[in-house]
Amino acid sequence: MRRADQGDANVARGTCLRAMLEALPSPVLLIDRADRIVEVNEAFCRLAGQDRDYWLSTPIGAYLSPDQLVRFTREHAQVFATGEDLETEEVIDGHDGTVRQVVTRRRRIVFDGEPLVLTILTDITALREAESRVRHLAYHDSLTGLWNRAALNEQLAAALAEGGPAQPGLFVIDLYQFKDINDAFGDAVGDALLQAFAYRLAGAARGSDRVARTGGDSFAVLVEHCPDAESAEAECRRLLALAHIPLTGPAGDVTLGISIGAAWAQPGIGADELHRQAEFALYEAKRQPVNECRLFDAALAAKVQARRLLEADLRQALAAEDQLDLHYQPVLDSDGYRVVGVEALVRWHHPKQGMIPPADFIPIAEACGLIVPLGEWVLDRAAAMMMRFPHISLAVNLSPIQLRSPEIAGRILAILARHGMDPRQLQLEVTESAVLAMDSSVEAALARLRSDGVQLVLDDFGTGYSSLSHLHKLAIDRVKIDQSFVHDLGRSQDARAIIQAVLGIGQSLGIGVTAEGVEDETQKLFLSTFGCNEFQGYLFSRPLPADDAAAFLKSHAVREAA
């Protein structure tokens, strides 16, 4: 080939290369063995803020910091030497002064006989910001900005694990008859007062104290050093003094009454037990006149024994199966009429105490080892019910203790097989805390269930923290937006932001999203607008006994579950 012809061919190949790079939407560079940029595309120029000629004529060291240059040189040398792809995540400065987070993928290629490294940048700034917001809101109360219960529990567990002389004390606080204030003045006034009280409580905290909002009108203070009853009483007096100062809100000055339950660490006590003791103490304080504090003591310990008796009653109820029942709450499609599934919820009709809420007896079942047989009873009874409705999904809750139970996957599949239920019809709901605590054996059990078609649903999304890596790693099929965020939709910008972020993440990752606790059309409209297409809540139906649920399902159109 003549030299002119060869030159023309080289130009043609170079033009073709540039055309291919320009067709890529992501920023792209080609770098030679001497760490020189030999080609870039327009997407990179837009990100970096200079034209192509600049990048082709400027040494890499001119725009990298010393640390960045060392890392860059090492990584490129590694790709050239091994021929293996390399993927890293890093922070770069955009030309407009913004900081961008990017995933950098490097691959060795050969072009015209010359080895080069093809470098592709993917801007994940928006994704990381959404994840960071999810993380923040998962650990902070959206209304007051205080820590939430999940964050408090983690800090309490860490403080107890440290041991030493500075043992913590836990003070749980309820506002007195706060519901009456909401009913009288409206939610806006109530929210303003909650924010004002939270601000006062946080302002009164000392450097090592941790303050959290743990419920609608419930707060907690974790005190780092509270070794005995005398210290606890002094802290109670300090906190009770806050209630005597009026709070200024939209409806004028209001004096809120409070009740406090206190417990302090004893040798060998765990975070859950300390929290239970403080809650027992709060329950007793609320039986007294307003602005009272109750310490956990021997008398309350006797009442704990009564709870042990309730545990015995639960064992008997599970063995006899004559007090337990299932209710089913329908899950509906975007039109609010087509049923796509039901969630099975257990109920306990105690012969002496009447209806006992699941929130009261499920923790007992988990603490005493009954949760595994109880969970299997629920699934067995619900699977029998679903034989009449094979084209909708069945959701059941799976506690962390059940997840760690040996052979859990085999036992679940055996129950389904006994009733002839297609595993693809079953949705297992797990909490974010359970996801974070999973080990390899749990992951293996879930992988087996998924291989048979069982779907995994991340329940109460936002109340704990589960990174996007967990969603990928466990191949979560669906997440449920926690009802607290749905409830705050009309009152909190943060609630709207977190819901939009979750829906956006779900759409980008191909994960379905269900909103629970939907109670009015305004909430449904907002959720629908941003892509939520499955709803559960009182707007559509309360949890129903089996016969009523069957009638509801028959009266509504159903479609095959995906």
N, C-alpha and C positions, 0 to 999 in steps of 0.2 A: 504494500500500500504506500502510495506517495505520502510524503510528510504533510502536504496540505490536506490530503484526504483524511489522514490520521488526526490532524488537528480539528478538522470539521467534525469528525466522529466524536472526539473528546468533548467538543462544545455541545454537540447534540446530547451526549450522555449527561453532561452537566445540567443542561436545560431540562432534560427529563427528570433528573434527580430533584431539581428545584421545584418542578411542577408537582411531583409526588409529595414533597414536604409541605408545599403550600396547601395541598388538599387535606392535610391533617388539621383538625381543629385545635389540637393541643400544641403548646410551644415545643419546638424540636430543635436540637443542635446536633451537628456532626463534629466530632473532635478527634484529632489524629494522635499518633503515639507521642508526639512532642507537646501534647496538651494545648494545641492550637485549634481554635474554632475554624473549621473549613466551610461550614454552611449553617445557616439558620433559616427558619421560616418567619413569615410575617407575624404569626401568633406570638412567637417569642419576642419579636421586636416590640409588639404592643405591650407585653408584660414588662419588659426590661426598660422600655422608653428610649431606645436609640435605633437608628436605622441599620440595615444589613451591613453596609460598608464599615460602619463603626465597629461592629462585632468581629468582622473578618480581619480587621487591621489592629485590633487592640489585644495585647497579651492578657491572658486570663488573670494573672496576678494583679493587674491594674485595678480590677473591680471586686476582688475578693479580699476579705480580711485575712490576716496571717493564719488564724485558726481554720477559716474556711478553705484557704489554699492548701493547707496540710491535709485536710480531710479529702478535698477534691483530688489531689495528687495521689493519695493512697487508694481511693476508691477506683479511679481510672486505671491505675497500675494493676489493681486486682482483676478488673474485667479483662484487660489486655492479656494478663498472665494466665488466667484460668479459663477464659472463654465462657464463664458462667454469667448468667444474668444477675444483676444486682438491683435491688429496690430499697430505697431509703425514704424517710420522711424528714423534711427540714423546713426551716423558716428562711424566707428571702425577703429582701426589700423591693417593693414595686417602685416604678419610676415616679408614681404620684405620692410617694412618702408612706404608703400603706405597707403593713407587714402582711405577707402572704404565706400561708402554709401550703406546701406542695409535696406530692409524692414524685420522686425522681426514679425513673426506670432506665437502666443502662443495659445495652446489649452490644456485643462485639459483632461487627459486620465487615465484609470485604467489598470495596468498591473500586473497580478498575485496578485490582491487584493490591490495593492499599488497605491495610487494616484500620478501621475507624471504630469509634464508639458512638452508637446512636443513643442519644439522651432525650427522653420524652418527659416533660413536666405536666403533671395534672394538678390543677389548683383545687385544693380541698378546703379552702378557707371557710366557705359557707357551711360545709358539712361539719367541720370542727367547731365552728361557732354554735351551730345548732346543738351539737353534742354537749358542748360546754354549758349551754343554757339548760339543757335537759338535766345535766349533772347538778348544776346549781339549784334548780328548782326542785330536784329530787331530794336535796338535803336542806332546803330552806322553805319556810312557809311563805306562800305567795302573797298573803295579805300583809303580814307584819314584818317579813324579812328575817324573823328569828329562825333558829334551827328548827327542824321538824323532829318527829319522834324517831325516825330512822337514824338521823345524825346523833341525837341524844343517846340512843341505845349503844351506838358504836363507841361514843366517847366514854360512856359509863363502863362498858366492858373493858376498854383500854385502861381506864383508871384502876379498876379492880385487879387487872392482870399485873399492873406495876407493883402492887403490894406496898410494903414499907409502912412507916408510921402515919403518913398522910392519907388515911383512908377516907373515901368520899361519903358524902351524905346526899340523899335525893329528896327533894321537896316538890311535891306535886300540888298544883293549885287549880281550883275551880272557881269561876265567878258565880256569885250567888244570884239565882233566878235571872240569869242573863236572857233567857228566852223571852221572858216577859218584856224586857226592854226592846228586843227585836220586834215583838208583836205590837208593842205600843207605838214605837217611833219608826219602825221600818229597818230594813237591812242596812241602808246607807248609814244611818245613825249608829247602828250596832257595830258596823265595821270600823267606823271612825273611833268609837270607844275602845274597841279591841286594839286598834293601832296605838291609841294613846296609852292604854295600859301596858302594852308591849314595850313602848318607848320608855315608860317609867320603870318597868321591871328591868330592862336592859341597862338603863342608866344607874340603877341601884346595885348592879352586879359589880363585884370586885374583879380584879384582873384575872384570877384563875377560875371564876365562876362561869358556868355555861347555862344560857337561858334558851328555852325552846317553847314553841307552841305545839302542843301534842294533840289538840282536838279543837272543836269549834270554839269553846270557851274554856279550854284547859291549857295550862302552862306548866312548866317544870323548871326547876333550878337545880343544877348539879354543882354542889359545893365540894371543892377539892379536899379540904381538911375538915372533917366532922367526926371526931373520934368517940363521942359519947352523947348521952342524953342531954347533958348540960349545954354542950355546944349546939345541939339540935334545937333546944328550946330558945336559945339566944337568937339563932337564925330565924326561927319562926316569928319571934317578936319583931325582928327587923323587917321581915316581909309583911307581917300583918299591919305594920305602921303605914305601909303604902296605901292601904285601903281607906284610911281615914282622910286622905287628901282628895278633894273632888277632882274629877276629870272634866275638862272642857271639851264639849262636842257640839255638833250642829244643833242639838236641842237644848243647849245651855250646859250648866254644870251638873254633873251626875256623880254621886258617890256610890261606888261599887263595893258590895260585900264580897269577901272571899273566904274560902275554906282551904286548909292546907293539911296534907298528910305527909309525914316525914319518917324516913328510915335511914339508918346509917350502917355502914359495912361492918360485919362481924367476920371473924376468921372462917374462911371456907365458903363464904356466901358468893353466889354468882349474880350477874347483872339481872337476869330474869327474876330471881328470888327477891332481890332488893327492890326491884320495881313492883313486884306483887305486894311486898310488905308496905311500901309507900301508898299503893293504891288501896289496900285494906285500911290503912290509917286515914286516908282521905274519905273513904266511905263512912267511917265512924265520925269524922269531923263534920261531915255534912248532915249528920243526924242531930248535931248540936246547934245552938244559936249561931247566927252568922258571925264571921270574923273569929273563927276558932281554929286551932291547930291541934292535931292529934298525932302523937308519936306511936310508932309501932312498939308494943311491949308484950309482956306475958299474957295479958288479957286478950290482946288481939291474936296472939299466937294460938290461944284456945279456939278462937273463931276460925283460924286456919284449919284447925282440926275438923270443924264442921264441913269445910270444903272437902276434906278427905272423905267424909261420909257421903257427900254428893258423888264423889268418885265411885264409891261402892255402889251407889244407886245406878250410876251410869253403866257399870259392869253388868248389873242385873238386867237393866233395860236392854242392853245389847244382846245378852244371852237369851232373853225371852222374846225379843223383837215385838213386844206388844205396846211399847210406848213411843217407839221411833217411827217417823213417817218422812216421806219425801214430798217436797213441793217443787214445782217446775216453773221457772220464769222464762217466757218466750223471748227469743231474739228475732228481730224483724229486719227486713230489707229496707232500702232507702224510701220506699213508698209508704212504709208504716203499716202495711197490710200483709205482705207475704212473709210467712214464717220461714226462717232458715235454720232455726235450731232452738234448743231449750237448755237451760242450766239447771242441774239437779241440786237442790239445797235441802239438807237434812233438818228435821224439826224434832224436838223432844217434848212430849207431853208427860210431865212428871205427875204421878198420882196424887201427890200432896201439894207440890209447889206450882202446879199448872204448867203453862208453856214456858220453857227455859230457852232463852235466845242462844243461837249457835255461838255468839261471841262469849257466852259464859261457859258453855260446856266443851267446845272444841279445844280451848287451851288445856282444860283438864284432861281430855282424851290424849292430847299430845304429851302432856307431862307424865301420864301414868302408863303409857304404852298401849292405849286402846285405839289410837288413831288408825293403825293398820287394819285391824278387823272392822272398825267402823267404816273406813274408806272402802273396803271391799264389799261390805254390806250395801253401802250406797250405790256402788257401781252395779252390783248384782240386781238390786231392785230396779234401778233405772234402766238397765239393759233389758229387763223383762218388759218394762213399759214401752221401750222404743221398738219392740217387735211390731207394734201397730203403726209405727211411723218411720219406716226405713229410709225415707228420702230427706230427713232433716238430721242435723247434727245434734249430738248430746255432749254437753260440757260438764265435767266434774272437776272439783278441786283436788289437787294432789299436794299434800303438805310436805315440807322438807323431810320430816321423819319417814313418811311413806317412801319418798324417793330413795332414802338410804336403806330401805328394807331389802334384805336378800331376796333375789328372785322376783322382784316386783314386776318386771316386764312379763315373765312367764305367767304369773298369777293373773295379771290383768288380761292377757290374751286368752287364758283359759276361761275366764268369766265370759268374755265376748263369744268364744266358741260355744260355750254351753247354751247360750241363747241364740246362736246363729246370727250374731250381730257383726256386720262388716266393720273391721277396725278403722276403715276410712271415715266411718260415721262418728267416731269418738274424738273429742277434743279434751286434752288434759291441761288444766290450768295450773300453772306454777307461778310463784311470786318471784320478784326480783331478788329478794334476799336468799331464796332457795337457789336461784341461778348462780349467785355469787359464791355460794358455799359448796357448789358441786365439785366432786372429785371424779377421778377417771371411771370408777365403777358406776357412778350415777350417769355419767355421760354415755357409757356403754349401754346401760339399760334403756336410756332414752333413744339411743341410736337404733336399738333393736325394735323398739316400739314404732319408731318412724319408718323403719324399713318395711314394716307390716302395714303402714298406711295411717297409723295414729297421728293426729296433729297435735302440735305443742302450742299452747297459748300462754303468753306472758301476762299475768293478771296484775291489776292495780298498777299499771305502768306509771312511773313518776314518783311513787312513794319510796322507792329505793333507787339505787343506781345500777343500771346495767349498760355497759358500754356497747357500741355498735359491734365490737368484736365478739361479744357474747351472743348477740343476735345471729351473727354469721356462724359462729362456732357450733351452736346448738341447733341451727337451722330452724329457728322459731317461725311458725307459720302465721301467727297472728298475735297482736298485742291488744290489750284492753286498756283504754284510757281510764284512769282512776276517776271515780264519780266525784271526788272532791274538786277536781279541775272543772268538770262539767257543771257542778253546782255554782262555782265562782265565775262562770262565763260572763254573766251580765254585770259583774262588779269588779273584775280584776283584769288589768291589761296583761299581767303575767300569766294568768290562766289561759287567756286567748293565745298568747305567744307560745306557751308550751304545747297546747293542742295543735296549733298550726305546725310547730316543729315536728311533733310526733307523726302527724298525718303526712308531712313532707318526707320524713325519713321512711315511713311505711311505703309510700309510693315509689321512692327511689330504690328501695331494697326489695320491692315486690312482696311486702309483708302486709297482710290484711289488718285492718284496725277496726275494733268495735268500741263504741262509746257506751259506758254503763252509767246508770243513774240519770238517764234523760227523763226530765219531768215536764217539760213544756215545749211548745212549738218553736219558740225563739231559739232554744238550745239546739233543737233538731235542725233548724234552718242554717244556723252557723256551721254546725258540723257537716251538713250536706254540702254547703258551699265550698268547703275545703277538702272534700273528697271522702268523707266518712260515709260508708254505705251499710253499716250494720249497727243496730241500736237495741239497747236493753234498758228498761226503766219503767217507772209508774205511768209515764205517758201512754204506754202501750198495754202493760199488764203488770200487776203484782205477781209475786210467786203464788202459784195455784196448787191446791191438792191434786192428786193424780186424776181423779174423775173430772174435775173442773178443767184441768189442763188439757185432758183429752178432748173435751168438748170445745175448748178454745181452738185447738189445733184443727179439729174437723171443720170448724166454722170459718177458718182462714185458709186462703190458698197457700200451698207449700210448693217449694221447688227443690230439686235435687241439690243436696249439699255438694259443694265443690270438692 
